[in-house]
Amino acid sequence: MIKKKGMIQLVTGLIENTRLGYCQCHEHLFISSRESFKLNPSLRMENLSSTVKELERYAAAGGRSVVDAQPGGCGRMADKLLEASVKSGVQVVASTGFHKLCYYPANHFIHTADPSRLAEFFAGEISEGMDLEETGGPGNRQAVKAGVIKTALDKEGVSGRYEILFEAALEASAKTGTPIMCHVEKGIDFSSVPGYFARRTDPEKMIFCHLDKAVQDMKLHIKAAEMGFYIEYDTIARPRYHSDEREAEIISEMSEAGFADRILLGLDTNRERLKSYGGKTGLDYILKDFTGKMESAGITRGTIRKFTVDNPAKALSPG
């Protein structure tokens, strides 16, 4: 069933997009100890009270909503997402779909299922509820529904197993009207990617994430925005990649080029970036610190509102 245009699926139910408010569009609120933790110990946040505290701090700073970008099978905790949203009052959009294949155990169905079965599973998590057991079958479905389809471009691009997974995600998106969020790995050849997806879906139904970290050629950012894709920037408070001043320059450059209505923001949080887990940044960093840096770069408050309120409302409810 395709959802009504202008509606956004939260873990607590459907809302009109005008009620979304300030929203960071790529965060991680919970990750259980799965394959990702073995690869990177910062990819583990399992404590309900800690996540609730982080969300409460975010709400106190003005945050209203957040997209949790962890799909099933690699540490998503759908039941805790619901509980944390209810306890904190922050609206949460959950993800179905797939992440990088290295984040899944070797026997997971994500490696072997055919496109139709994968598409059925993704669509079921949107229309019926997310599967806590994540078996690829009926499983233990909860009433908690996903509101976005997470996907991932690893360094090999749209090829091999990833092409099959994208085919399934695109089919699920077409069936349900749900937007697609796409992780873009650092170092990828992004030049042909926007064209590939533009031939298969409405670009306004797709969000490319991490381009500020993954793709150095700003002409490719502009190309994707010109085609109608949303671009989510989240290399904020990450000096190992570049300074906040450079991040603000990237955003200002895109805005001045006429693409302020294509930009979304996030922090791509992990254990090392959430204060309630002992990290240094905090989910409220954009609201309390980086907004001022954008203003110093010449970005107006009205334009910042586009990035954080108006654009998320449109990107998450394409219909």
C-alpha positions in Angstrom: 0.0 0.0 0.0 1.4 3.4 -1.0 1.1 5.9 1.9 -0.7 9.2 1.4 1.4 12.1 0.1 2.5 14.4 2.8 2.5 11.8 5.5 5.6 10.6 7.4 5.9 7.2 9.2 7.3 7.5 12.7 7.8 4.6 15.1 4.8 5.9 16.9 2.6 6.2 13.8 1.8 8.3 10.8 1.9 12.1 11.0 1.4 15.0 8.6 4.8 16.3 7.4 4.0 19.7 8.8 4.3 18.2 12.3 7.9 16.9 11.8 9.6 20.1 13.0 13.4 20.3 13.3 14.9 17.1 12.1 18.4 15.6 11.7 18.2 13.1 8.9 21.0 10.6 9.6 21.7 9.5 13.1 22.2 6.2 15.0 20.4 6.0 18.4 20.9 2.2 19.0 23.2 -0.4 17.6 23.4 -3.8 19.2 26.7 -5.8 19.4 26.7 -7.3 15.9 29.3 -7.6 13.1 29.7 -3.8 13.0 30.9 -3.7 16.6 33.6 -6.3 15.8 34.8 -4.0 13.1 34.4 -0.7 15.0 33.8 -0.7 18.8 32.2 2.7 18.6 29.2 1.1 16.7 27.5 -0.1 19.9 24.8 1.8 21.7 22.4 -0.6 23.6 21.4 1.3 26.7 17.8 2.7 26.7 18.3 5.2 29.5 21.5 6.6 27.9 19.8 7.1 24.5 16.8 8.7 26.2 19.0 11.1 28.0 20.6 12.0 24.6 17.3 12.6 23.0 16.1 14.7 25.9 19.2 16.9 25.6 18.4 17.2 21.9 14.8 18.1 22.6 15.8 20.8 25.1 18.0 22.4 22.4 15.1 22.5 20.0 15.2 19.1 18.3 11.8 17.6 17.4 12.5 14.6 15.2 15.4 12.4 14.1 16.0 9.7 11.5 17.6 6.5 12.8 19.6 5.1 9.9 20.3 1.6 11.2 18.5 -1.0 9.1 17.6 -4.5 10.2 20.1 -7.4 10.6 23.1 -5.3 11.6 22.1 -4.0 15.0 18.8 -2.2 14.7 16.7 -2.3 17.9 13.2 -1.5 16.8 11.5 -2.0 20.1 13.9 0.3 21.9 13.5 3.0 19.2 9.8 3.0 20.1 10.4 3.1 23.8 13.0 5.9 23.5 10.7 8.0 21.4 7.8 7.7 23.8 10.0 8.4 26.9 11.9 11.4 25.3 9.1 12.9 23.3 11.3 13.0 20.2 9.8 11.7 17.0 11.8 8.9 15.4 11.8 7.6 11.8 13.2 4.1 11.6 14.9 2.3 8.7 14.4 -0.9 6.8 16.7 -1.9 3.9 20.4 -2.8 4.1 23.8 -1.5 5.1 27.3 -2.5 3.9 27.5 -6.2 3.6 30.5 -6.4 6.0 28.1 -5.5 8.8 26.1 -8.8 8.5 27.0 -12.3 9.6 27.9 -14.7 6.8 24.6 -16.7 7.2 22.3 -13.7 7.0 19.6 -13.8 4.3 20.8 -10.4 3.0 23.6 -12.3 1.2 21.5 -14.8 -0.6 17.8 -13.8 -1.0 16.5 -13.0 -4.4 15.3 -9.4 -5.2 11.6 -10.2 -5.0 12.0 -11.8 -1.5 14.1 -8.8 -0.3 11.6 -6.3 -1.7 8.8 -8.1 0.0 10.7 -8.1 3.3 11.5 -4.4 3.1 7.9 -3.5 2.1 6.6 -5.6 4.9 8.6 -3.7 7.4 7.0 -0.5 6.1 3.4 -1.7 5.8 3.1 -4.3 8.6 5.9 -3.7 11.1 9.6 -4.3 11.6 10.9 -7.8 12.3 12.8 -8.1 15.6 14.2 -11.5 14.6 15.2 -10.2 11.2 14.9 -13.7 9.6 13.8 -12.6 6.1 10.4 -14.3 6.8 7.3 -13.4 8.8 9.4 -13.6 12.0 8.5 -11.6 15.1 6.9 -8.5 13.5 6.2 -5.5 15.8 3.7 -2.8 15.3 6.6 -0.5 14.9 6.9 0.5 11.2 9.9 1.7 9.2 9.6 5.1 7.5 12.7 5.1 5.2 14.6 2.5 3.2 18.3 2.6 4.1 20.8 1.5 1.4 24.5 1.5 1.1 27.0 2.1 -1.7 30.3 0.5 -0.8 33.5 1.1 -2.8 32.5 -1.4 -5.6 29.5 0.8 -6.4 26.3 -0.5 -7.9 27.5 -4.0 -8.9 27.4 -7.6 -7.9 25.3 -8.3 -4.8 24.7 -4.6 -4.2 23.0 -4.2 -7.5 20.5 -6.9 -6.4 19.9 -5.2 -3.1 19.3 -1.9 -4.8 16.9 -3.5 -7.2 14.9 -4.8 -4.2 15.0 -1.4 -2.4 13.8 0.4 -5.5 10.9 -2.1 -5.9 9.9 -1.6 -2.2 10.1 2.1 -2.6 7.9 2.0 -5.7 5.3 -0.2 -3.9 5.1 1.8 -0.7 6.0 5.4 -1.7 8.8 5.3 0.9 12.0 7.4 0.3 15.4 5.8 0.0 18.5 6.9 2.0 21.8 5.9 0.5 25.1 5.7 2.5 28.0 6.7 0.2 31.3 5.2 1.1 34.4 7.4 1.2 36.5 7.0 -2.0 33.8 5.7 -4.2 33.6 6.7 -7.9 30.3 8.6 -7.7 30.3 10.1 -11.2 27.8 7.6 -12.7 25.7 7.0 -9.6 23.1 9.8 -9.9 22.4 8.8 -13.5 21.9 5.2 -12.5 19.3 6.0 -9.9 17.6 8.7 -11.9 16.8 6.1 -14.6 15.0 4.0 -12.0 13.3 6.3 -9.5 12.1 9.9 -8.9 15.3 11.6 -7.6 13.1 13.5 -5.0 12.5 10.1 -3.4 16.2 9.6 -2.7 18.8 11.0 -0.3 22.5 10.7 -0.8 24.4 10.7 2.5 28.0 11.6 3.5 28.9 13.3 0.2 30.8 15.9 2.2 33.1 13.2 3.4 32.9 10.7 0.5 33.0 12.8 -2.6 35.6 15.7 -2.9 34.5 16.9 -6.3 31.9 19.6 -5.6 30.7 19.4 -9.3 29.3 15.9 -8.5 27.4 17.3 -5.5 25.9 20.0 -7.8 25.1 17.3 -10.5 23.1 15.2 -8.0 21.3 18.3 -6.7 20.5 19.5 -10.2 18.9 16.2 -11.0 16.7 16.6 -7.9 18.3 14.3 -5.4 18.5 15.3 -1.7 22.0 15.6 -0.3 22.5 14.9 3.4 25.7 16.5 4.9 27.0 15.1 8.2 30.8 15.5 8.4 30.3 18.0 11.3 32.5 18.0 14.3 34.8 15.5 12.6 38.2 17.2 12.3 39.8 14.0 11.1 38.1 14.7 7.8 37.9 18.5 7.7 37.0 21.4 10.0 33.6 22.8 10.8 34.6 25.9 8.9 35.2 23.8 5.7 31.8 22.0 6.3 30.1 25.4 6.5 31.8 26.5 3.3 30.6 23.3 1.5 27.0 24.0 2.6 27.3 27.7 1.8 28.7 26.9 -1.7 25.8 24.6 -2.5 23.3 27.2 -1.2 24.8 30.0 -3.2 24.6 27.7 -6.3 20.9 27.5 -5.8 20.5 24.2 -4.0 19.4 25.2 -0.5 16.2 23.2 -1.0 18.2 20.0 -1.6 20.2 20.0 1.6 19.6 18.0 4.8 21.8 17.8 7.9 22.8 15.1 10.4 25.7 14.0 12.6 25.9 10.2 11.8 26.2 9.5 15.5 28.0 6.6 17.2 29.2 5.8 20.7 32.1 8.2 20.4 29.8 11.1 19.3 26.9 10.8 21.9 27.5 12.5 25.2 25.3 10.1 27.1 27.6 7.3 26.1 30.8 9.2 27.1 31.3 10.9 23.7 32.3 14.5 23.0 29.9 15.9 20.4 26.3 15.3 21.4 23.2 15.0 19.3 22.4 18.7 20.0 25.7 19.9 18.5 24.2 21.3 15.3 21.6 23.2 17.2 24.0 24.6 19.9 27.2 25.0 18.0 27.2 24.4 14.2 24.2 26.6 13.5 26.3 29.6 14.6 29.2 28.5 12.4 26.8 28.3 9.4 25.6 31.9 10.2 29.2 33.0 10.4 29.7 31.6 6.9 26.8 33.8 5.6 24.0 31.3 5.7 20.8 32.9 6.9 18.5 31.6 9.6 15.8 31.2 7.0 18.1 29.0 4.9 19.1 26.9 7.9 15.5 26.4 8.6 15.2 24.9 5.1 18.0 22.4 5.9 16.4 21.3 9.2 12.7 21.8 8.9 11.3 22.4 5.4 13.5 20.0 3.4 13.2 17.0 5.8 9.4 17.4 5.8 9.5 17.1 2.0 12.2 14.5 1.7 10.6 12.0 4.1 7.1 12.2 2.6 7.5 12.1 -1.2 4.4 9.9 -1.7 
